[in-house]
Amino acid sequence: MTRRTATNRPAVRGTKAVRLAAVTSAALAAVLVTGCSTPAASAGGGSGGGTALDASCRGTRTEAGLEIAFAVAPCPAKGGGAAGTATITVKDAAGKPVQGAKVEINPEMPNMKMKGGNQSAEAKGDGYEAKLVLGMPGDWLVSVVVTPASGKATTAAFDVKAE
């Protein structure tokens, strides 16, 4: 009975498969790196294309003659399904609060292609308040849709970083 011993020759079988696997892995890595990165410069200055919130989790954006201010509490926002509060104030071109508008917030996580639950805001004082639930930590884009009683809908987007 003879025994075969290992040789120092590389295996010849499957080299096409090995090359294909290497090329596929490199291509997949390139797609993942590109797809998961955030743009360095976006239209709104934040990571998701909206207006970045300041250190106190507040931001203001002017769209279609309306000044829309957005604030999140607690600050920083919490991910993982914990409910927070979004406070929205809307002012017209003259700086007066817009009363009686329909206000809705629509959170989404663009990098994950994930949407949160849309929430209608209730009138509170000179502004509006809505529950904000972010499903997981990370970068969220929250669109605020304001429809004044006498006008068409206006949308302002804000970047929210949830911990």
Beta strands, then each sheet from edge to edge (+ up, - down):
strand 1: 51-52
strand 2: 58-63
strand 3: 66-73
strand 4: 83-91
strand 5: 102-109
strand 6: 114-115
strand 7: 119-120
strand 8: 122-124
strand 9: 127-133
strand 10: 138-147
strand 11: 154-162
sheet 1: 1+ 11+ 10- 5+ 6-
sheet 2: 1+ 11+ 10- 5+ 7-
sheet 3: 2+ 3- 4+ 9- 8+
end
